[in-house]
Amino acid sequence: MTSKSYTKIFKQLKAKPVKLAKFKKHNQPKKKGFGSGSRKCKRCGRYGAHISKYKLNLCRQCFREIAVKIGFRRYY
Ligand SMILES: [Zn+2]
């Protein structure tokens, strides 16, 4: 029962619902509450250079691409 992604094992444990519940209880990744790992770009999924101002939730690269489309007149 070893796999890189923990969701891959669900396929193996589908026939065993009790074991699946136990596996989820102990191996599910914890939900991030704070820090850079909790903020993700909603467009590409990048973690770095996050812009949360005005509730954009974009990385700087995506913001640069779509800033004019959203309605920003100037950006840096
Ligand atoms: Zn992005």
N, CA, C, O and the ligand as a Tripos MOL2 file, in Angstrom:
@<TRIPOS>MOLECULE
protein
  305   303    77     0     0
PROTEIN
NO_CHARGES

@<TRIPOS>ATOM
      1 N           0.8200   -1.2080    0.0000 N.3       1 MET1
      2 CA          0.0000    0.0000    0.0000 C.3       1 MET1
      3 C           0.8520    1.2550    0.0000 C.2       1 MET1
      4 O           0.6520    2.1660    0.8030 O.2       1 MET1
      5 N           1.7850    1.2810   -0.8970 N.am      2 THR2
      6 CA          2.6020    2.4850   -0.9710 C.3       2 THR2
      7 C           2.3920    3.1630   -2.3080 C.2       2 THR2
      8 O           2.3840    2.5220   -3.3580 O.2       2 THR2
      9 N           2.2210    4.4720   -2.2470 N.am      3 SER3
     10 CA          2.0340    5.2510   -3.4650 C.3       3 SER3
     11 C           2.4550    6.6780   -3.1990 C.2       3 SER3
     12 O           2.4050    7.1480   -2.0620 O.2       3 SER3
     13 N           2.8760    7.3750   -4.2580 N.am      4 LYS4
     14 CA          3.3020    8.7630   -4.0770 C.3       4 LYS4
     15 C           2.1180    9.6570   -3.7430 C.2       4 LYS4
     16 O           2.1850   10.4760   -2.8270 O.2       4 LYS4
     17 N           1.0310    9.4920   -4.4960 N.am      5 SER5
     18 CA         -0.1640   10.2940   -4.2510 C.3       5 SER5
     19 C          -1.1340    9.5150   -3.3790 C.2       5 SER5
     20 O          -1.4260    8.3520   -3.6550 O.2       5 SER5
     21 N          -1.6250   10.1450   -2.3430 N.am      6 TYR6
     22 CA         -2.4840    9.4100   -1.4220 C.3       6 TYR6
     23 C          -3.8560    9.1170   -2.0160 C.2       6 TYR6
     24 O          -4.5570    8.2230   -1.5410 O.2       6 TYR6
     25 N          -4.2480    9.8600   -3.0520 N.am      7 THR7
     26 CA         -5.5500    9.6160   -3.6750 C.3       7 THR7
     27 C          -5.5330    8.3860   -4.5730 C.2       7 THR7
     28 O          -6.5830    7.8090   -4.8580 O.2       7 THR7
     29 N          -4.3390    7.9810   -5.0230 N.am      8 LYS8
     30 CA         -4.2370    6.8080   -5.8910 C.3       8 LYS8
     31 C          -4.6500    5.5430   -5.1560 C.2       8 LYS8
     32 O          -5.1360    4.5870   -5.7600 O.2       8 LYS8
     33 N          -4.4530    5.5540   -3.8610 N.am      9 ILE9
     34 CA         -4.7380    4.3630   -3.0710 C.3       9 ILE9
     35 C          -6.2430    4.1460   -2.9250 C.2       9 ILE9
     36 O          -6.6910    3.0360   -2.6380 O.2       9 ILE9
     37 N          -7.0180    5.2070   -3.1240 N.am     10 PHE10
     38 CA         -8.4710    5.0720   -3.0280 C.3      10 PHE10
     39 C          -8.9790    4.0080   -3.9960 C.2      10 PHE10
     40 O          -9.9200    3.2740   -3.6960 O.2      10 PHE10
     41 N          -8.3460    3.9410   -5.1480 N.am     11 LYS11
     42 CA         -8.7440    2.9650   -6.1550 C.3      11 LYS11
     43 C          -8.5990    1.5490   -5.6070 C.2      11 LYS11
     44 O          -9.4560    0.6920   -5.8210 O.2      11 LYS11
     45 N          -7.5020    1.3260   -4.8990 N.am     12 GLN12
     46 CA         -7.2450   -0.0030   -4.3430 C.3      12 GLN12
     47 C          -8.1960   -0.3140   -3.2020 C.2      12 GLN12
     48 O          -8.5890   -1.4640   -3.0110 O.2      12 GLN12
     49 N          -8.5710    0.7240   -2.4320 N.am     13 LEU13
     50 CA         -9.3530    0.4930   -1.2170 C.3      13 LEU13
     51 C         -10.8590    0.6420   -1.4380 C.2      13 LEU13
     52 O         -11.6350    0.6100   -0.4830 O.2      13 LEU13
     53 N         -11.2670    0.8030   -2.6870 N.am     14 LYS14
     54 CA        -12.6960    0.9940   -2.9520 C.3      14 LYS14
     55 C         -13.5280   -0.1930   -2.4820 C.2      14 LYS14
     56 O         -14.6640   -0.0260   -2.0380 O.2      14 LYS14
     57 N         -12.9620   -1.3850   -2.5810 N.am     15 ALA15
     58 CA        -13.6740   -2.5980   -2.1710 C.3      15 ALA15
     59 C         -13.7070   -2.7570   -0.6570 C.2      15 ALA15
     60 O         -14.4560   -3.5790   -0.1280 O.2      15 ALA15
     61 N         -12.8840   -1.9610    0.0440 N.am     16 LYS16
     62 CA        -12.8170   -2.0820    1.5120 C.3      16 LYS16
     63 C         -13.1690   -0.7460    2.1460 C.2      16 LYS16
     64 O         -12.2760    0.0410    2.4630 O.2      16 LYS16
     65 N         -14.4610   -0.4760    2.3360 N.am     17 PRO17
     66 CA        -14.8900    0.8380    2.8420 C.3      17 PRO17
     67 C         -14.3950    1.1680    4.2420 C.2      17 PRO17
     68 O         -14.1070    2.3280    4.5350 O.2      17 PRO17
     69 N         -14.2950    0.1810    5.0980 N.am     18 VAL18
     70 CA        -13.8460    0.4460    6.4690 C.3      18 VAL18
     71 C         -12.3700    0.8310    6.4660 C.2      18 VAL18
     72 O         -11.9570    1.7690    7.1480 O.2      18 VAL18
     73 N         -11.5940    0.0990    5.6940 N.am     19 LYS19
     74 CA        -10.1600    0.4070    5.6000 C.3      19 LYS19
     75 C          -9.9360    1.7680    4.9570 C.2      19 LYS19
     76 O          -9.0130    2.4960    5.3220 O.2      19 LYS19
     77 N         -10.8000    2.1050    3.9860 N.am     20 LEU20
     78 CA        -10.6980    3.4000    3.3150 C.3      20 LEU20
     79 C         -10.9400    4.5420    4.3020 C.2      20 LEU20
     80 O         -10.2200    5.5400    4.2980 O.2      20 LEU20
     81 N         -11.9610    4.3840    5.1490 N.am     21 ALA21
     82 CA        -12.2560    5.4110    6.1550 C.3      21 ALA21
     83 C         -11.0870    5.5890    7.1060 C.2      21 ALA21
     84 O         -10.7250    6.7110    7.4600 O.2      21 ALA21
     85 N         -10.5050    4.4850    7.5120 N.am     22 LYS22
     86 CA         -9.3640    4.5280    8.4270 C.3      22 LYS22
     87 C          -8.1630    5.1840    7.7450 C.2      22 LYS22
     88 O          -7.4410    5.9810    8.3450 O.2      22 LYS22
     89 N          -7.9750    4.8290    6.4900 N.am     23 PHE23
     90 CA         -6.8540    5.3990    5.7480 C.3      23 PHE23
     91 C          -6.9990    6.9110    5.6140 C.2      23 PHE23
     92 O          -6.0340    7.6570    5.7790 O.2      23 PHE23
     93 N          -8.2280    7.3550    5.3110 N.am     24 LYS24
     94 CA         -8.4740    8.7940    5.1710 C.3      24 LYS24
     95 C          -8.2390    9.5140    6.4860 C.2      24 LYS24
     96 O          -7.6730   10.6070    6.5110 O.2      24 LYS24
     97 N          -8.6700    8.9070    7.5700 N.am     25 LYS25
     98 CA         -8.5460    9.5210    8.8880 C.3      25 LYS25
     99 C          -7.0840    9.7940    9.2280 C.2      25 LYS25
    100 O          -6.7600   10.8310    9.8060 O.2      25 LYS25
    101 N          -6.2110    8.8700    8.8700 N.am     26 HIS26
    102 CA         -4.8280    8.9890    9.3070 C.3      26 HIS26
    103 C          -3.8800    9.5710    8.2640 C.2      26 HIS26
    104 O          -2.8050   10.0570    8.6160 O.2      26 HIS26
    105 N          -4.2600    9.5310    6.9800 N.am     27 ASN27
    106 CA         -3.3030    9.9320    5.9450 C.3      27 ASN27
    107 C          -3.7050   11.1340    5.1240 C.2      27 ASN27
    108 O          -2.9310   11.5800    4.2770 O.2      27 ASN27
    109 N          -4.8790   11.6670    5.3430 N.am     28 GLN28
    110 CA         -5.3220   12.8270    4.5840 C.3      28 GLN28
    111 C          -4.4150   14.0160    4.8960 C.2      28 GLN28
    112 O          -4.1100   14.2700    6.0610 O.2      28 GLN28
    113 N          -3.9830   14.7420    3.8700 N.am     29 PRO29
    114 CA         -3.1670   15.9080    4.1580 C.3      29 PRO29
    115 C          -3.9610   16.9620    4.9250 C.2      29 PRO29
    116 O          -5.1460   17.1810    4.6710 O.2      29 PRO29
    117 N          -3.2890   17.5970    5.8540 N.am     30 LYS30
    118 CA         -3.9630   18.5870    6.6980 C.3      30 LYS30
    119 C          -4.2670   19.8340    5.8790 C.2      30 LYS30
    120 O          -3.4990   20.2250    5.0000 O.2      30 LYS30
    121 N          -5.4030   20.4480    6.1870 N.am     31 LYS31
    122 CA         -5.7750   21.6740    5.4860 C.3      31 LYS31
    123 C          -4.9190   22.8220    6.0130 C.2      31 LYS31
    124 O          -4.8140   23.0440    7.2190 O.2      31 LYS31
    125 N          -4.3060   23.5510    5.0650 N.am     32 LYS32
    126 CA         -3.4280   24.6450    5.4580 C.3      32 LYS32
    127 C          -4.2600   25.8510    5.8830 C.2      32 LYS32
    128 O          -5.1750   26.2620    5.1700 O.2      32 LYS32
    129 N          -3.9440   26.4080    7.0290 N.am     33 GLY33
    130 CA         -4.6960   27.5480    7.5240 C.3      33 GLY33
    131 C          -4.0040   28.8720    7.2770 C.2      33 GLY33
    132 O          -4.6500   29.9110    7.1500 O.2      33 GLY33
    133 N          -2.6710   28.8240    7.2090 N.am     34 PHE34
    134 CA         -1.9140   30.0640    7.0190 C.3      34 PHE34
    135 C          -0.6060   29.7280    6.3160 C.2      34 PHE34
    136 O          -0.2840   28.5550    6.1270 O.2      34 PHE34
    137 N           0.1430   30.7480    5.9320 N.am     35 GLY35
    138 CA          1.4200   30.5590    5.2690 C.3      35 GLY35
    139 C           1.2670   30.4950    3.7640 C.2      35 GLY35
    140 O           0.1540   30.5050    3.2370 O.2      35 GLY35
    141 N           2.3980   30.4290    3.0760 N.am     36 SER36
    142 CA          2.3700   30.4600    1.6150 C.3      36 SER36
    143 C           1.6940   29.2230    1.0310 C.2      36 SER36
    144 O           1.1720   29.2690   -0.0830 O.2      36 SER36
    145 N           1.7000   28.1270    1.7710 N.am     37 GLY37
    146 CA          1.0690   26.8970    1.2920 C.3      37 GLY37
    147 C          -0.4430   26.9620    1.2570 C.2      37 GLY37
    148 O          -1.0900   26.1490    0.5980 O.2      37 GLY37
    149 N          -1.0180   27.9420    1.9750 N.am     38 SER38
    150 CA         -2.4770   28.0460    2.0210 C.3      38 SER38
    151 C          -3.0200   28.9120    0.8880 C.2      38 SER38
    152 O          -4.2070   28.8700    0.5660 O.2      38 SER38
    153 N          -2.1230   29.6970    0.2940 N.am     39 ARG39
    154 CA         -2.5700   30.5960   -0.7730 C.3      39 ARG39
    155 C          -2.1200   30.0520   -2.1270 C.2      39 ARG39
    156 O          -0.9390   29.7830   -2.3490 O.2      39 ARG39
    157 N          -3.0770   29.9020   -3.0060 N.am     40 LYS40
    158 CA         -2.8020   29.3010   -4.3050 C.3      40 LYS40
    159 C          -3.4040   30.1720   -5.3900 C.2      40 LYS40
    160 O          -4.4710   30.7560   -5.2040 O.2      40 LYS40
    161 N          -2.7270   30.2600   -6.5140 N.am     41 CYS41
    162 CA         -3.2810   31.0130   -7.6340 C.3      41 CYS41
    163 C          -4.5020   30.2760   -8.1780 C.2      41 CYS41
    164 O          -4.4430   29.0740   -8.4370 O.2      41 CYS41
    165 N          -5.6110   31.0020   -8.3500 N.am     42 LYS42
    166 CA         -6.8220   30.3180   -8.8040 C.3      42 LYS42
    167 C          -6.7870   30.0160  -10.2970 C.2      42 LYS42
    168 O          -7.6020   29.2440  -10.8020 O.2      42 LYS42
    169 N          -5.8300   30.6350  -11.0050 N.am     43 ARG43
    170 CA         -5.7550   30.4380  -12.4550 C.3      43 ARG43
    171 C          -4.8100   29.2930  -12.8130 C.2      43 ARG43
    172 O          -5.1560   28.4310  -13.6210 O.2      43 ARG43
    173 N          -3.6150   29.2820  -12.2130 N.am     44 CYS44
    174 CA         -2.6260   28.2760  -12.6070 C.3      44 CYS44
    175 C          -2.2000   27.3590  -11.4640 C.2      44 CYS44
    176 O          -1.5860   26.3210  -11.7100 O.2      44 CYS44
    177 N          -2.5110   27.7190  -10.2260 N.am     45 GLY45
    178 CA         -2.1790   26.8430   -9.1100 C.3      45 GLY45
    179 C          -0.8200   27.0800   -8.5030 C.2      45 GLY45
    180 O          -0.3600   26.2820   -7.6860 O.2      45 GLY45
    181 N          -0.1680   28.1590   -8.8830 N.am     46 ARG46
    182 CA          1.1520   28.4840   -8.3610 C.3      46 ARG46
    183 C           1.0330   28.9850   -6.9230 C.2      46 ARG46
    184 O           0.0270   29.5900   -6.5510 O.2      46 ARG46
    185 N           2.0670   28.7280   -6.1160 N.am     47 TYR47
    186 CA          2.0320   29.1460   -4.7130 C.3      47 TYR47
    187 C           2.7620   30.4670   -4.4730 C.2      47 TYR47
    188 O           2.4100   31.2110   -3.5570 O.2      47 TYR47
    189 N           3.7720   30.7620   -5.2880 N.am     48 GLY48
    190 CA          4.6050   31.9260   -5.0520 C.3      48 GLY48
    191 C           4.0130   33.1970   -5.6290 C.2      48 GLY48
    192 O           3.1430   33.1590   -6.5000 O.2      48 GLY48
    193 N           4.5010   34.3260   -5.1280 N.am     49 ALA49
    194 CA          4.1490   35.6560   -5.6370 C.3      49 ALA49
    195 C           2.6460   35.8410   -5.7650 C.2      49 ALA49
    196 O           2.1350   36.1590   -6.8390 O.2      49 ALA49
    197 N           1.9580   35.6390   -4.6710 N.am     50 HIS50
    198 CA          0.4960   35.6400   -4.6580 C.3      50 HIS50
    199 C          -0.0460   37.0430   -4.4160 C.2      50 HIS50
    200 O           0.4460   37.7580   -3.5430 O.2      50 HIS50
    201 N          -1.0430   37.4330   -5.1730 N.am     51 ILE51
    202 CA         -1.7030   38.7260   -4.9810 C.3      51 ILE51
    203 C          -3.0970   38.4670   -4.4310 C.2      51 ILE51
    204 O          -3.9650   37.9470   -5.1320 O.2      51 ILE51
    205 N          -3.3020   38.8330   -3.1720 N.am     52 SER52
    206 CA         -4.6290   38.6450   -2.5860 C.3      52 SER52
    207 C          -5.3840   39.9630   -2.4390 C.2      52 SER52
    208 O          -6.5330   39.9980   -2.0000 O.2      52 SER52
    209 N          -4.7070   41.0430   -2.8190 N.am     53 LYS53
    210 CA         -5.3430   42.3500   -2.7470 C.3      53 LYS53
    211 C          -6.5620   42.3920   -3.6690 C.2      53 LYS53
    212 O          -6.5430   41.8020   -4.7490 O.2      53 LYS53
    213 N          -7.6020   43.0740   -3.2530 N.am     54 TYR54
    214 CA         -8.8910   43.1530   -3.9710 C.3      54 TYR54
    215 C          -9.4940   41.7640   -4.2030 C.2      54 TYR54
    216 O         -10.3330   41.5810   -5.0850 O.2      54 TYR54
    217 N          -9.0520   40.7840   -3.3950 N.am     55 LYS55
    218 CA         -9.4970   39.3880   -3.5170 C.3      55 LYS55
    219 C          -9.2510   38.8240   -4.9240 C.2      55 LYS55
    220 O         -10.0850   38.1060   -5.4740 O.2      55 LYS55
    221 N          -8.0970   39.1650   -5.4860 N.am     56 LEU56
    222 CA         -7.7510   38.6570   -6.8110 C.3      56 LEU56
    223 C          -7.4000   37.1810   -6.7650 C.2      56 LEU56
    224 O          -7.8440   36.3980   -7.6040 O.2      56 LEU56
    225 N          -6.5880   36.8060   -5.7640 N.am     57 ASN57
    226 CA         -6.0870   35.4400   -5.6090 C.3      57 ASN57
    227 C          -5.4060   34.9210   -6.8760 C.2      57 ASN57
    228 O          -5.6930   33.8240   -7.3560 O.2      57 ASN57
    229 N          -4.5150   35.7270   -7.3900 N.am     58 LEU58
    230 CA         -3.7500   35.3510   -8.5720 C.3      58 LEU58
    231 C          -2.2640   35.4400   -8.2620 C.2      58 LEU58
    232 O          -1.8590   36.1250   -7.3230 O.2      58 LEU58
    233 N          -1.4570   34.7490   -9.0490 N.am     59 CYS59
    234 CA         -0.0220   34.9410   -8.9390 C.3      59 CYS59
    235 C           0.3460   36.1360   -9.8210 C.2      59 CYS59
    236 O          -0.4540   36.5870  -10.6410 O.2      59 CYS59
    237 N           1.5560   36.6330   -9.6400 N.am     60 ARG60
    238 CA          1.9330   37.8500  -10.3680 C.3      60 ARG60
    239 C           1.9870   37.6130  -11.8760 C.2      60 ARG60
    240 O           1.6930   38.5180  -12.6580 O.2      60 ARG60
    241 N           2.3600   36.4040  -12.2850 N.am     61 GLN61
    242 CA          2.4590   36.1040  -13.7060 C.3      61 GLN61
    243 C           1.0780   36.1350  -14.3760 C.2      61 GLN61
    244 O           0.9070   36.6980  -15.4570 O.2      61 GLN61
    245 N           0.0970   35.5110  -13.6990 N.am     62 CYS62
    246 CA         -1.2600   35.5030  -14.2550 C.3      62 CYS62
    247 C          -1.8360   36.9110  -14.2390 C.2      62 CYS62
    248 O          -2.5170   37.3210  -15.1790 O.2      62 CYS62
    249 N          -1.5580   37.6610  -13.1560 N.am     63 PHE63
    250 CA         -2.0740   39.0130  -13.0640 C.3      63 PHE63
    251 C          -1.5650   39.8630  -14.2170 C.2      63 PHE63
    252 O          -2.3090   40.6440  -14.8100 O.2      63 PHE63
    253 N          -0.2830   39.6950  -14.5240 N.am     64 ARG64
    254 CA          0.3260   40.4540  -15.6120 C.3      64 ARG64
    255 C          -0.3650   40.1590  -16.9420 C.2      64 ARG64
    256 O          -0.5590   41.0460  -17.7730 O.2      64 ARG64
    257 N          -0.7340   38.8800  -17.1200 N.am     65 GLU65
    258 CA         -1.3640   38.4870  -18.3750 C.3      65 GLU65
    259 C          -2.7840   39.0420  -18.5100 C.2      65 GLU65
    260 O          -3.1850   39.4610  -19.5960 O.2      65 GLU65
    261 N          -3.5400   39.0460  -17.4140 N.am     66 ILE66
    262 CA         -4.9590   39.3750  -17.5490 C.3      66 ILE66
    263 C          -5.3450   40.7030  -16.9100 C.2      66 ILE66
    264 O          -6.5260   41.0270  -16.7910 O.2      66 ILE66
    265 N          -4.3130   41.4850  -16.4920 N.am     67 ALA67
    266 CA         -4.6160   42.7380  -15.7860 C.3      67 ALA67
    267 C          -5.4660   43.6860  -16.6270 C.2      67 ALA67
    268 O          -6.4330   44.2610  -16.1270 O.2      67 ALA67
    269 N          -5.1210   43.8480  -17.8700 N.am     68 VAL68
    270 CA         -5.8520   44.7770  -18.7330 C.3      68 VAL68
    271 C          -7.2700   44.2480  -18.9800 C.2      68 VAL68
    272 O          -8.2260   45.0230  -19.0350 O.2      68 VAL68
    273 N          -7.3980   42.9260  -19.1280 N.am     69 LYS69
    274 CA         -8.6990   42.3050  -19.3680 C.3      69 LYS69
    275 C          -9.6380   42.5190  -18.1820 C.2      69 LYS69
    276 O         -10.8380   42.7310  -18.3580 O.2      69 LYS69
    277 N          -9.0740   42.4620  -16.9680 N.am     70 ILE70
    278 CA         -9.8880   42.6340  -15.7610 C.3      70 ILE70
    279 C         -10.3320   44.0870  -15.6180 C.2      70 ILE70
    280 O         -11.3990   44.3730  -15.0740 O.2      70 ILE70
    281 N          -9.4990   44.9990  -16.1140 N.am     71 GLY71
    282 CA         -9.8770   46.4000  -16.0110 C.3      71 GLY71
    283 C          -8.8350   47.2690  -15.3320 C.2      71 GLY71
    284 O          -9.1110   48.4230  -15.0050 O.2      71 GLY71
    285 N          -7.6250   46.7250  -15.1130 N.am     72 PHE72
    286 CA         -6.5550   47.5250  -14.5420 C.3      72 PHE72
    287 C          -5.9100   48.3560  -15.6490 C.2      72 PHE72
    288 O          -5.6080   47.8510  -16.7300 O.2      72 PHE72
    289 N          -5.7100   49.6120  -15.3640 N.am     73 ARG73
    290 CA         -5.1270   50.4670  -16.3840 C.3      73 ARG73
    291 C          -3.6120   50.4790  -16.3140 C.2      73 ARG73
    292 O          -2.9410   50.5660  -17.3430 O.2      73 ARG73
    293 N          -3.0580   50.3900  -15.0830 N.am     74 ARG74
    294 CA         -1.6180   50.3350  -14.9470 C.3      74 ARG74
    295 C          -1.2720   49.2810  -13.9080 C.2      74 ARG74
    296 O          -1.9880   49.1020  -12.9230 O.2      74 ARG74
    297 N          -0.1580   48.5810  -14.1420 N.am     75 TYR75
    298 CA          0.3160   47.5840  -13.2060 C.3      75 TYR75
    299 C           1.8410   47.5800  -13.2480 C.2      75 TYR75
    300 O           2.4530   48.0230  -14.2210 O.2      75 TYR75
    301 N           2.4370   47.0740  -12.1820 N.am     76 TYR76
    302 CA          3.8870   47.0560  -12.0950 C.3      76 TYR76
    303 C           4.4350   45.6690  -11.9700 C.2      76 TYR76
    304 O           5.6500   45.4890  -11.8870 O.2      76 TYR76
    305 ZN         -1.2420   31.9840  -11.7520 Zn       77 ZN77
@<TRIPOS>BOND
     1     1     2 1
     2     2     3 1
     3     3     4 2
     4     3     5 am
     5     5     6 1
     6     6     7 1
     7     7     8 2
     8     7     9 am
     9     9    10 1
    10    10    11 1
    11    11    12 2
    12    11    13 am
    13    13    14 1
    14    14    15 1
    15    15    16 2
    16    15    17 am
    17    17    18 1
    18    18    19 1
    19    19    20 2
    20    19    21 am
    21    21    22 1
    22    22    23 1
    23    23    24 2
    24    23    25 am
    25    25    26 1
    26    26    27 1
    27    27    28 2
    28    27    29 am
    29    29    30 1
    30    30    31 1
    31    31    32 2
    32    31    33 am
    33    33    34 1
    34    34    35 1
    35    35    36 2
    36    35    37 am
    37    37    38 1
    38    38    39 1
    39    39    40 2
    40    39    41 am
    41    41    42 1
    42    42    43 1
    43    43    44 2
    44    43    45 am
    45    45    46 1
    46    46    47 1
    47    47    48 2
    48    47    49 am
    49    49    50 1
    50    50    51 1
    51    51    52 2
    52    51    53 am
    53    53    54 1
    54    54    55 1
    55    55    56 2
    56    55    57 am
    57    57    58 1
    58    58    59 1
    59    59    60 2
    60    59    61 am
    61    61    62 1
    62    62    63 1
    63    63    64 2
    64    63    65 am
    65    65    66 1
    66    66    67 1
    67    67    68 2
    68    67    69 am
    69    69    70 1
    70    70    71 1
    71    71    72 2
    72    71    73 am
    73    73    74 1
    74    74    75 1
    75    75    76 2
    76    75    77 am
    77    77    78 1
    78    78    79 1
    79    79    80 2
    80    79    81 am
    81    81    82 1
    82    82    83 1
    83    83    84 2
    84    83    85 am
    85    85    86 1
    86    86    87 1
    87    87    88 2
    88    87    89 am
    89    89    90 1
    90    90    91 1
    91    91    92 2
    92    91    93 am
    93    93    94 1
    94    94    95 1
    95    95    96 2
    96    95    97 am
    97    97    98 1
    98    98    99 1
    99    99   100 2
   100    99   101 am
   101   101   102 1
   102   102   103 1
   103   103   104 2
   104   103   105 am
   105   105   106 1
   106   106   107 1
   107   107   108 2
   108   107   109 am
   109   109   110 1
   110   110   111 1
   111   111   112 2
   112   111   113 am
   113   113   114 1
   114   114   115 1
   115   115   116 2
   116   115   117 am
   117   117   118 1
   118   118   119 1
   119   119   120 2
   120   119   121 am
   121   121   122 1
   122   122   123 1
   123   123   124 2
   124   123   125 am
   125   125   126 1
   126   126   127 1
   127   127   128 2
   128   127   129 am
   129   129   130 1
   130   130   131 1
   131   131   132 2
   132   131   133 am
   133   133   134 1
   134   134   135 1
   135   135   136 2
   136   135   137 am
   137   137   138 1
   138   138   139 1
   139   139   140 2
   140   139   141 am
   141   141   142 1
   142   142   143 1
   143   143   144 2
   144   143   145 am
   145   145   146 1
   146   146   147 1
   147   147   148 2
   148   147   149 am
   149   149   150 1
   150   150   151 1
   151   151   152 2
   152   151   153 am
   153   153   154 1
   154   154   155 1
   155   155   156 2
   156   155   157 am
   157   157   158 1
   158   158   159 1
   159   159   160 2
   160   159   161 am
   161   161   162 1
   162   162   163 1
   163   163   164 2
   164   163   165 am
   165   165   166 1
   166   166   167 1
   167   167   168 2
   168   167   169 am
   169   169   170 1
   170   170   171 1
   171   171   172 2
   172   171   173 am
   173   173   174 1
   174   174   175 1
   175   175   176 2
   176   175   177 am
   177   177   178 1
   178   178   179 1
   179   179   180 2
   180   179   181 am
   181   181   182 1
   182   182   183 1
   183   183   184 2
   184   183   185 am
   185   185   186 1
   186   186   187 1
   187   187   188 2
   188   187   189 am
   189   189   190 1
   190   190   191 1
   191   191   192 2
   192   191   193 am
   193   193   194 1
   194   194   195 1
   195   195   196 2
   196   195   197 am
   197   197   198 1
   198   198   199 1
   199   199   200 2
   200   199   201 am
   201   201   202 1
   202   202   203 1
   203   203   204 2
   204   203   205 am
   205   205   206 1
   206   206   207 1
   207   207   208 2
   208   207   209 am
   209   209   210 1
   210   210   211 1
   211   211   212 2
   212   211   213 am
   213   213   214 1
   214   214   215 1
   215   215   216 2
   216   215   217 am
   217   217   218 1
   218   218   219 1
   219   219   220 2
   220   219   221 am
   221   221   222 1
   222   222   223 1
   223   223   224 2
   224   223   225 am
   225   225   226 1
   226   226   227 1
   227   227   228 2
   228   227   229 am
   229   229   230 1
   230   230   231 1
   231   231   232 2
   232   231   233 am
   233   233   234 1
   234   234   235 1
   235   235   236 2
   236   235   237 am
   237   237   238 1
   238   238   239 1
   239   239   240 2
   240   239   241 am
   241   241   242 1
   242   242   243 1
   243   243   244 2
   244   243   245 am
   245   245   246 1
   246   246   247 1
   247   247   248 2
   248   247   249 am
   249   249   250 1
   250   250   251 1
   251   251   252 2
   252   251   253 am
   253   253   254 1
   254   254   255 1
   255   255   256 2
   256   255   257 am
   257   257   258 1
   258   258   259 1
   259   259   260 2
   260   259   261 am
   261   261   262 1
   262   262   263 1
   263   263   264 2
   264   263   265 am
   265   265   266 1
   266   266   267 1
   267   267   268 2
   268   267   269 am
   269   269   270 1
   270   270   271 1
   271   271   272 2
   272   271   273 am
   273   273   274 1
   274   274   275 1
   275   275   276 2
   276   275   277 am
   277   277   278 1
   278   278   279 1
   279   279   280 2
   280   279   281 am
   281   281   282 1
   282   282   283 1
   283   283   284 2
   284   283   285 am
   285   285   286 1
   286   286   287 1
   287   287   288 2
   288   287   289 am
   289   289   290 1
   290   290   291 1
   291   291   292 2
   292   291   293 am
   293   293   294 1
   294   294   295 1
   295   295   296 2
   296   295   297 am
   297   297   298 1
   298   298   299 1
   299   299   300 2
   300   299   301 am
   301   301   302 1
   302   302   303 1
   303   303   304 2
@<TRIPOS>SUBSTRUCTURE
     1 MET1         2 RESIDUE 1 A MET
     2 THR2         6 RESIDUE 1 A THR
     3 SER3        10 RESIDUE 1 A SER
     4 LYS4        14 RESIDUE 1 A LYS
     5 SER5        18 RESIDUE 1 A SER
     6 TYR6        22 RESIDUE 1 A TYR
     7 THR7        26 RESIDUE 1 A THR
     8 LYS8        30 RESIDUE 1 A LYS
     9 ILE9        34 RESIDUE 1 A ILE
    10 PHE10       38 RESIDUE 1 A PHE
    11 LYS11       42 RESIDUE 1 A LYS
    12 GLN12       46 RESIDUE 1 A GLN
    13 LEU13       50 RESIDUE 1 A LEU
    14 LYS14       54 RESIDUE 1 A LYS
    15 ALA15       58 RESIDUE 1 A ALA
    16 LYS16       62 RESIDUE 1 A LYS
    17 PRO17       66 RESIDUE 1 A PRO
    18 VAL18       70 RESIDUE 1 A VAL
    19 LYS19       74 RESIDUE 1 A LYS
    20 LEU20       78 RESIDUE 1 A LEU
    21 ALA21       82 RESIDUE 1 A ALA
    22 LYS22       86 RESIDUE 1 A LYS
    23 PHE23       90 RESIDUE 1 A PHE
    24 LYS24       94 RESIDUE 1 A LYS
    25 LYS25       98 RESIDUE 1 A LYS
    26 HIS26      102 RESIDUE 1 A HIS
    27 ASN27      106 RESIDUE 1 A ASN
    28 GLN28      110 RESIDUE 1 A GLN
    29 PRO29      114 RESIDUE 1 A PRO
    30 LYS30      118 RESIDUE 1 A LYS
    31 LYS31      122 RESIDUE 1 A LYS
    32 LYS32      126 RESIDUE 1 A LYS
    33 GLY33      130 RESIDUE 1 A GLY
    34 PHE34      134 RESIDUE 1 A PHE
    35 GLY35      138 RESIDUE 1 A GLY
    36 SER36      142 RESIDUE 1 A SER
    37 GLY37      146 RESIDUE 1 A GLY
    38 SER38      150 RESIDUE 1 A SER
    39 ARG39      154 RESIDUE 1 A ARG
    40 LYS40      158 RESIDUE 1 A LYS
    41 CYS41      162 RESIDUE 1 A CYS
    42 LYS42      166 RESIDUE 1 A LYS
    43 ARG43      170 RESIDUE 1 A ARG
    44 CYS44      174 RESIDUE 1 A CYS
    45 GLY45      178 RESIDUE 1 A GLY
    46 ARG46      182 RESIDUE 1 A ARG
    47 TYR47      186 RESIDUE 1 A TYR
    48 GLY48      190 RESIDUE 1 A GLY
    49 ALA49      194 RESIDUE 1 A ALA
    50 HIS50      198 RESIDUE 1 A HIS
    51 ILE51      202 RESIDUE 1 A ILE
    52 SER52      206 RESIDUE 1 A SER
    53 LYS53      210 RESIDUE 1 A LYS
    54 TYR54      214 RESIDUE 1 A TYR
    55 LYS55      218 RESIDUE 1 A LYS
    56 LEU56      222 RESIDUE 1 A LEU
    57 ASN57      226 RESIDUE 1 A ASN
    58 LEU58      230 RESIDUE 1 A LEU
    59 CYS59      234 RESIDUE 1 A CYS
    60 ARG60      238 RESIDUE 1 A ARG
    61 GLN61      242 RESIDUE 1 A GLN
    62 CYS62      246 RESIDUE 1 A CYS
    63 PHE63      250 RESIDUE 1 A PHE
    64 ARG64      254 RESIDUE 1 A ARG
    65 GLU65      258 RESIDUE 1 A GLU
    66 ILE66      262 RESIDUE 1 A ILE
    67 ALA67      266 RESIDUE 1 A ALA
    68 VAL68      270 RESIDUE 1 A VAL
    69 LYS69      274 RESIDUE 1 A LYS
    70 ILE70      278 RESIDUE 1 A ILE
    71 GLY71      282 RESIDUE 1 A GLY
    72 PHE72      286 RESIDUE 1 A PHE
    73 ARG73      290 RESIDUE 1 A ARG
    74 ARG74      294 RESIDUE 1 A ARG
    75 TYR75      298 RESIDUE 1 A TYR
    76 TYR76      302 RESIDUE 1 A TYR
    77 ZN77       305 GROUP 0 **** ****
